[in-house]
Amino acid sequence: SSANETAEIPSFKSESYGVPITFYSPRSPEALFNFMVATIQAKDLRTCSTLVICQQNAEVRHLELELGKRNINTMLLEMDHLTIHNMVHLWSQRYIQHVLIACDDNLKVLEGIPVNFVIHTALPPVEEFKNRLNILTKSKTNAEMLAFILGGPKEELRSLQTQPNKEKNGETPNLIVKPLNKNLEEETSEIAWNSRALNRGNRLVNEVPAMMPEESEIEGWETPPETQAVHFDHAGRIQRQMEIIFEARNRIDIASPPAGSTKDQSSAAMADIASEVDGMTRAQFGVLVWSRDVIVPCYDISGVVDLNPSIRDTMTAMMEEMRDRQARGIQRYAWPHVSCGKSLVAVGPEKIGKSWCFLPSLCQRTYEQMLLRSEKYKGPTSIVVCLNQQQGNQILQWIIKLLDPLNIVGRISYEKVITLWEKDNVQEVADRLSGSVGILVTTPKMLVMLKKLHTKEKPIFDANLVKCLVLDNLSDMMRHLPDTTAKMIDWIIQLLDFGTNGCQLFITTRLWPETLMRKSLLPLVPDVLIVFKDPLEALIYGGASLEVNLIRPGEDSHALVQMLQNRSLNDERIVVMCQTKEEVLDLKYKLAMAGIRAEGIYSDGGLFTVSQWRLKKLALVLLITDNMVNKVKYGPIDQLIHYTPAISWVRFKFRFSMLYSNYVSSMQSPGKSVVLLHQNNFERIWLLADFMMWHQLPRPDHCLRVLAEIRQMKDKLRSSELAKLSLCEQISSYGNCLRWSCRYRHVMWTEEVQPPANYLTMGDFRFQVLTCNSPAHIAVRLNELYPNKVAFLNTLMTQLCQEVHVYYDLEQNRRQHANPKVGETVIVRNLMRYERVVITGTDHNKITVRLLDTGIDVLTYKPSQIFICEERHQNEPCQAMEVRLIGIEPNTMDRIWTKDMRDLVRCSFFSRLQEKQKRIFSARVKLVLSRTIFVQTVVDDKGQDLRSFLLDRFRVHEEAMTMEKLMEIVNASQPTPND
């Protein structure tokens, strides 16, 4: 076997023409290549310039391909390239951290260039080898050298020490490196296994179980096609890299490009790039990237051109604190791009280094602009917007760390960083921004408040001087502050200049906001680089479709057979995902019984089958286990079917990296993914439904229906506990509950169904709005039954409210309640007035109550703050009534209306103008359930209706079946169980 063949590689050290060389004699070409890869991986490419020398150009191309397959970044030394000397210089200085591949014909250009590590893939004739060593030893650096010999070691060494032995035809045979596919030698397996970049290269699954790390640590989300290895495979790519470097120096005014024709070349190359409307897509280092510009990765922060040494050193120290030896995949592409003054969108889960993608360039550009600006300029140089103060403080600490080492003291007289977290400080910060400021760190809400103070007469921001804008965690802003975020982005688009040499836009986000990105933000920044660390989010960007099929347990194989029957496997590439080898073997047998040809890929032994399948030489379905996802190059896939769920959500998302080749190859159809799930798999159904709803995919009603049924079933299993639980608000509002976790009751008691006696049950009614609890949920008071009599602290009060307050305001009339119980009417002090409430819950030192007359809010009090309500006051009906729009709900799984949405409805629809303290609204009863009056809409005194107001402004869902769901809840109501 190959493993036995390469178990030991004979080696010895000797000198050749005074140069110490270690000679290795692998027993096969396969062992040669694998040992070479492991040796390179063991080197630190940030500091070690590595050169691999072949004899002929044909070997160079082949070696480049083989190393690329094994995840080694390579660059060819080509003499006919216009910028060859600049390229070699940057490589020797470690700006370009690739393995350089050369042959004897073009080795002359390296004369005098320092090289740290040299690999001779084969031994040339003695004179050529002597010339090779003569060139490499003219540098002051003593290179470590390694040479491979595939013949007997003694014979090869003797040929170096004497004249070459000629063959019969008078020529010395050349040693040609052949294609390799075998395992890494056992003696180097530990080195290779510990190297991140060798995820796909080593083949040790049988010896070491493939364990999937946490999502924030995965660096193996990569299944790039063979053509996308990071190496410079033709002169044009090297040329473009050089032009990008020169362009970066021009844009940030640090260095000037070399004299000559570089500018003309750059203009031509950039015009060529701009003509590629669809841009370029790459998949490597565990990420998917897209850009209209050339995509050039780095190894770590030291590979970023023209970065300030202090910032580079600080960033390196910060990475070492986080135990990051090299850049993470998302940073390897981001750092070179943003250092050229270009924009970035980084998509992925938390704690993967998204913020660090832009921080070095943000601080450098801010620092440079601070040196150029004077105090007469107004406003910040950069703006960083975070979801909240907690997240903002973390970024603030990193910014301060990066800026502090710079020599700012004495050269800049204004503030480096200003923060704004509280509305009480808005005016103070606006005054401070009237002069020059480095970086403003704030939240969307505070920035919108600053916007209101920004006027032509008193400007706060100078659009031409803002050079960086950061939107950190954009998807969470949209989820928690949708209205505020929309206002902020609209204003940013109008205010800032994102043109050439204008403002850089840096966006980090957990979820990909497709509509906002494509319609509003991406058109602003044509030079943007988009990086995905989340394959499931990349599915939305790539345009692949997602389908979720729910099946009964035991029907898995039957459902899959139905999907695969009558499919043309000669033309369609179909992959079926399983968890384990046992599942694959069982499924393969069942498909064979149905006449469907399939092959299992659960170890390295199936890699040859995959390569044949990829070339469409095999008409079959691939059955693949999760441990093989990041090892196999599948090429484009027509359909990805999830037969059994992955062991975790992280692994499940990881499977979608198999579709990366579809996006890279620009297929007409980006593919389809079908997920088969058991109907009782609540967790996975919920996560997929939440994903589909957030991304505005077709609403998964079948999933939502099953989730609601599972919730009802769980209540039946804990029936003995239900009597102690309060009714779930989603049940009484929407007829079902879709929460991830819910501790409330989902069955109504028969006594809860009937409304209070004073509630209307049909017809039109007019009312005054007491409170707006959510955009579709309000508390009202019927004016005809309970007219306002007096005003107390700018609040209108009825006769009963006034009587209750006046009576209990006297201390002698207040008696503390010794044993408050749920359902009892009591007295509390709320907003400086005494009023009636009903107890809804008791828990040790906490009493939960709901208002009865001035609203429907739920409040919490200490037992000592609860007072006995006199019987005459208890018998009065509650005056506040609950009104809800039927069939209107937030288009999210938790169905929570955000605070900024509520505030907008309060201020814009239910606003109480000073001259109209008694605004009257009207509605028509559609259904009354318990204490809630359901209506189709609410109409104000100007004829505007609330339903249209919400549909025009928010992402809401109109559910046509709400009435039926509520009636099902009524029909399923049960008598209250005995304690």
C-alpha positions, -999 to +999 in steps of 0.1 A: +000+000+000+010+036-004+011+042+033+036+013+038+055+025+008+061+059+023+064+049+059+101+058+060+120+081+037+157+075+036+177+107+040+212+120+046+231+153+047+261+161+026+278+191+009+277+198-028+302+224-040+305+237-004+267+240+001+251+218+028+221+199+014+197+173+029+189+146+004+156+126+006+150+095-014+112+088-014+101+054-027+075+068-050+066+101-067+035+101-045+056+101-013+078+128-028+049+152-033+033+146+000+065+150+019+072+182+000+038+196+010+042+187+047+077+203+047+064+236+032+034+236+056+058+234+085+075+266+075+062+301+085+056+317+051+054+351+068+091+351+073+104+322+052+108+328+014+104+294-002+117+285-037+110+252-055+132+245-085+124+222-114+144+214-145+119+221-173+089+244-179+067+213-183+075+203-148+068+238-135+032+237-147+025+202-134+041+210-100+020+242-098-012+221-103-003+194-078+006+219-051-025+239-058-046+207-052-029+203-019-037+239-008-003+253-013-003+289-027+021+291-056+035+317-080+054+311-112+086+328-121+081+339-158+108+359-175+085+374-201+065+392-175+068+430-175+070+434-138+091+404-130+117+423-109+091+441-088+073+408-082+104+390-071+113+419-048+079+419-032+082+381-028+116+383-011+103+410+013+073+387+021+047+411+008+037+382-014+037+351+007+035+323-019+059+295-028+079+306-058+083+279-086+111+283-111+131+263-135+168+265-145+161+286-176+148+316-156+167+313-124+191+341-133+166+367-121+170+354-085+208+361-084+215+380-052+179+377-040+177+364-004+160+330-002+154+311+030+144+277+019+151+259-014+136+226-027+152+208-057+125+185-071+150+165-090+188+165-097+198+180-130+232+173-148+261+183-126+271+214-145+235+228-144+233+220-107+266+238-101+253+269-119+221+267-099+240+267-066+262+295-078+232+317-084+215+309-051+246+314-030+254+350-041+229+363-015+240+371+021+213+347+032+223+311+037+194+291+024+183+258+038+183+233+010+165+201+004+168+178-027+148+148-038+164+118-056+142+090-069+170+067-078+195+051-054+210+078-030+246+067-034+245+067-072+229+101-073+254+116-048+283+101-067+270+119-099+272+152-081+308+147-069+321+135-103+313+140-139+277+129-149+274+094-161+261+095-197+235+072-211+242+054-244+227+083-263+250+107-245+223+125-226+216+126-189+181+115-181+157+141-165+136+132-135+100+142-143+075+146-114+043+126-120+007+133-108+002+122-072-028+111-052-014+091-023-013+096+015+011+117+035+040+097+051+034+086+087+065+104+098+051+138+088+014+132+094+015+150+127+029+181+112+005+180+084-025+173+106-018+203+128-016+227+099-048+245+091-041+248+054-039+210+049-075+202+057-081+187+023-046+175+015-041+149+043-059+116+040-059+104+076-096+099+082-093+062+090-066+069+116-080+102+131-118+108+133-129+139+115-142+162+142-160+194+132-149+224+153-172+251+165-185+275+139-163+304+149-132+282+145-139+264+112-113+272+086-121+242+064-153+255+047-137+251+014-144+230-016-129+251-044-127+237-079-092+229-092-091+261-113-095+283-082-064+274-062-046+305-050-017+307-074-007+329-102-012+307-132-006+332-160+012+365-165-020+386-165-028+376-130+006+387-117+003+419-137-030+427-121-018+421-086+011+445-092-013+471-106-036+468-076-006+473-053+005+504-072-031+517-072-033+513-035-002+534-030-016+561-052-050+562-034-037+565+001-009+589-009+019+571+009+041+561-020+043+568-057+042+541-084+075+534-102+082+555-132+075+542-167+044+527-182+028+513-150+000+539-150-010+531-186-009+494-178-030+499-147-056+519-166-059+492-192-061+465-166-087+483-145-108+489-176-107+452-183-118+445-147-146+470-149-159+453-181-165+421-161-199+431-150-206+399-130-172+402-112-151+373-101-160+346-075-135+325-056-139+298-029-109+290-007-096+292+029-131+283+040-148+314+025-166+324-007-155+358-021-168+380-049-154+413-063-151+432-096-115+437-088-087+411-087-090+389-056-056+385-039-053+369-005-025+373+021-011+350+047-013+373+076-013+410+085+024+414+075+013+407+039-008+439+037+009+465+015+018+499+031+002+493+065+016+514+092+043+494+111+028+504+145-007+492+134+008+460+120+027+452+152-003+460+174-026+439+152-001+410+153+000+412+191-038+412+193-039+381+171-014+364+193-035+371+223-064+354+205-040+325+196-043+332+159-010+324+142-022+334+108-051+354+093-085+337+093-100+329+059-122+360+059-093+383+068-069+368+042-090+383+014-103+414+033-070+429+044-054+434+010-086+447-005-095+473+021-059+485+023-063+497-013-091+521-001-120+498-012-152+487+005-160+454+022-190+433+032-182+404+056-209+379+062-207+352+089-214+342+125-201+360+155-165+356+167-148+348+134-129+380+131-152+401+109-145+434+127-108+428+125-112+427+087-115+465+085-101+478+118-064+482+106-073+501+075-100+521+094-074+533+119-047+539+094-069+560+070-083+579+100-048+586+113-036+598+079-066+622+075-062+635+110-026+645+102-039+664+071-069+681+087-069+713+107-093+724+134-114+744+110-128+712+095-160+700+111-172+665+121-156+630+122-132+614+098-148+580+103-181+568+117-186+534+134-222+524+140-229+494+163-261+478+174-257+488+211-232+501+236-220+466+246-209+457+211-196+493+205-174+492+235-156+461+223-148+478+189-139+510+208-112+491+228-097+477+196-096+511+180-079+527+210-053+498+210-045+504+173-044+542+175-025+547+208+009+536+196+008+561+167+027+593+172-003+616+177+006+635+208+016+671+198+007+667+162-030+665+165-049+688+189-084+674+186-101+643+198-092+609+184-124+590+194-159+602+205-187+579+217-224+585+219-247+560+236-273+580+255-299+605+241-292+628+270-257+634+255-267+641+219-264+678+222-231+677+240-216+654+213-230+675+185-212+705+200-179+685+202-184+674+166-185+710+155-147+708+153-124+681+138-128+646+153-111+613+145-137+585+149-173+587+161-186+554+176-224+553+182-256+534+176-283+538+148-307+556+171-281+581+183-269+587+147-305+595+136-308+619+165-276+636+154-290+638+119-319+660+132-293+685+146-273+685+113-284+716+094-269+738+067-267+766+093-250+743+119-235+713+101-221+684+121-208+662+093-188+672+063-197+646+036-164+652+017-143+645+048-159+613+061-136+586+048-148+555+065-183+543+075-187+511+095-221+493+099-212+466+124-237+437+127-262+451+102-286+422+102-292+425+139-298+462+135-324+454+109-340+427+132-341+448+163-343+484+149-358+481+115-373+515+112-344+533+127-319+514+106-339+522+074-339+559+083-302+558+090-293+541+057-315+565+037-298+595+052-263+580+048-269+574+011-279+610+007-251+625+028-219+606+021-198+604-011-187+568-019-170+577-052-133+575-061-112+585-031-144+590-012-158+571+018-150+535+023-180+513+034-174+485+058-203+462+066-203+432+089-235+411+092-245+376+105-272+373+078-272+385+042-298+412+037-304+405+000-329+433-008-312+461+011-278+451-003-287+449-039-311+478-041-295+503-017-259+496-006-240+477-032-247+502-060-228+528-039-196+508-039-187+491-072-153+483-058-167+462-029-154+428-018-181+404-005-168+376+018-190+348+031-180+326+060-215+311+063-223+287+034-261+288+041-261+326+038-241+323+006-269+302-008-291+334-008-264+354-025-256+327-050-293+323-059-296+286-052-331+275-041-340+258-008-369+234-003-379+217+030-399+185+029-414+172+061-418+134+063-430+109+089-404+089+107-396+057+088-405+072+054-370+086+046-359+062+020-393+060+003-394+098+000-359+099-014-367+072-040-397+092-052-374+122-057-348+103-076-370+082-099-371+092-135-341+115-131-315+116-158-283+108-139-262+111-171-270+148-171-278+157-135-253+158-107-271+148-075-255+145-040-273+130-010-259+139+024-259+114+053-244+114+088-226+081+090-211+053+069-238+029+082-265+052+069-248+054+035-245+017+031-281+011+042-294+038+018-272+025-011-289-009-007-324+006-006-317+027-037-303-004-055-335-023-047-354+006-064-332+005-095-313+036-087-275+034-090-256+051-061-221+051-047-211+058-011-183+083-003-174+079+034-136+076+033-107+086+010-112+054-009-141+070-028-122+100-040-114+084-074-151+077-079-159+114-072-134+126-098-149+103-124-184+114-114-174+151-116-163+145-152-197+129-159-182+096-166-204+079-141-242+081-141-250+077-104-260+094-072-233+102-047-241+093-010-217+114+011-210+116+049-204+148+067-167+140+074-160+141+037-175+174+028-143+194+030-121+168+014-138+162-020-139+185-050-173+179-064-176+205-091-210+220-099-240+202-083-275+202-097-292+191-065-280+187-029-303+165-009-301+162+029-313+127+037-306+128+074-299+159+094-264+168+104-254+163+140-255+200+146-267+232+130-231+242+123-224+210+104-257+214+085-247+248+073-213+235+064-228+211+039-239+241+017-203+248+010-206+220-016-226+245-037-196+270-039-185+255-072-219+264-086-213+301-078-177+300-090-185+284-123-214+308-130-239+280-139-271+290-155-289+273-126-271+278-093-285+246-080-311+234-055-310+221-020-337+198-006-339+191+031-358+160+043-368+164+080-389+143+103-421+160+114-410+158+151-376+175+145-387+208+161-353+224+164-342+220+128-377+228+114-377+260+135-342+271+124-350+266+087-384+283+090-367+313+107-340+314+080-366+313+052-388+340+067-360+364+075-347+361+039-383+366+025-383+332+008-417+316+001-434+314+035-430+278+049-466+274+061-463+236+062-433+240+087-452+266+108-482+243+110-461+214+122-443+236+148-477+247+162-488+211+165-456+200+183-462+228+208-497+216+215-484+180+219-459+192+245-487+207+265-505+174+266-474+157+280-473+182+309-510+185+315-506+183+353-486+216+353-509+236+330-531+249+358-502+269+372-493+285+339-506+317+323-521+316+288-496+322+260-501+356+244-494+342+209-522+317+213-547+344+222-534+368+195-527+346+165-542+312+173-508+294+175-474+297+191-442+297+170-417+306+197-384+287+200-391+282+236-423+290+255-431+285+292-468+294+290-500+274+284-513+268+249-548+256+257-576+280+268-598+273+298-635+275+290-639+303+316-613+324+297-632+323+263-661+346+273-655+383+272-664+407+301-701+418+302-693+454+291-675+444+259-691+450+225-696+418+205-706+432+171-710+464+150-690+496+148-677+515+179-658+547+186-631+550+212-602+570+226-567+553+224-552+550+259-519+533+249-503+518+219-487+486+231-476+475+196-484+486+161-513+462+159-523+461+196-539+490+215-558+498+247-589+518+242-618+533+262-653+536+249-663+573+251-700+567+252-697+544+283-668+561+301-665+598+292-636+618+304-643+641+334-611+656+347-574+660+338-547+648+362-511+655+353-520+661+317-539+627+317-577+626+311-595+606+338-630+592+340-652+596+371-642+562+384-605+568+380-607+601+398-627+585+426-602+557+431-572+580+431-587+605+455-598+578+479-566+558+481-544+588+481-554+593+517-531+571+538-559+561+562-578+545+533-548+523+522-545+488+537-516+466+527-527+433+513-513+404+533-520+375+509-525+386+473-538+359+449-539+355+411-571+369+397-578+393+425-584+430+419-561+452+441-548+488+442-513+500+432-497+534+427-488+539+390-475+571+374-482+591+406-518+580+407-536+551+425-556+528+403-571+493+400-552+463+387-557+425+385-530+402+398-517+379+370-488+362+389-471+358+422-435+348+427-418+352+461-411+389+464-426+398+430-463+404+422-473+408+385-504+428+377-523+441+347-539+476+345-577+477+343-588+513+336-559+533+321-544+507+299-535+470+296-498+471+305-484+444+327-464+458+357-444+443+386-446+453+422-433+442+456-458+426+480-456+457+502-468+479+474-501+459+469-532+474+487-567+460+493-594+472+469-627+481+485-656+459+474-675+488+458-645+495+436-640+458+428-675+454+414-670+481+387-662+467+352-628+474+337-628+505+315-597+498+294-604+474+265-579+455+244-582+459+206-560+440+181-558+440+143-567+404+131-543+387+108-515+412+110-482+399+125-445+406+122-429+384+096-406+367+121-408+335+141-409+353+175-436+377+162-423+405+184-430+441+173-398+461+178-398+493+199-389+516+171-419+502+150-442+509+180-428+544+185-433+552+148-470+542+150-474+561+183-460+593+168-472+591+133-507+575+135-519+579+171-502+612+177-520+635+201-517+670+188-519+697+214-552+711+200-567+676+197-563+659+231-595+639+226-588+622+192-615+597+184-609+565+164-634+540+150-635+503+141-658+474+135-659+442+156-649+411+138-644+387+168-643+390+205-622+364+224-617+367+261-606+403+268-596+411+231-617+427+205-604+417+170-609+443+142-600+445+106-585+479+109-587+512+129-597+544+112-587+579+125-606+611+123-591+619+089-601+586+073-566+570+074-566+533+084-540+516+105-538+484+085-527+502+053-503+523+074-485+491+087-484+473+053-469+503+036-441+508+062-431+474+077-422+439+068-455+423+081-474+392+072-512+391+065-524+358+077-557+349+061-564+320+084-562+337+118-599+337+124-601+299+118-571+293+141-587+313+169-619+295+165-600+262+167-585+274+200-620+282+213-634+248+202-605+230+219-609+249+252-611+228+284-626+233+318-601+246+344-585+216+361-586+213+398-554+221+417 
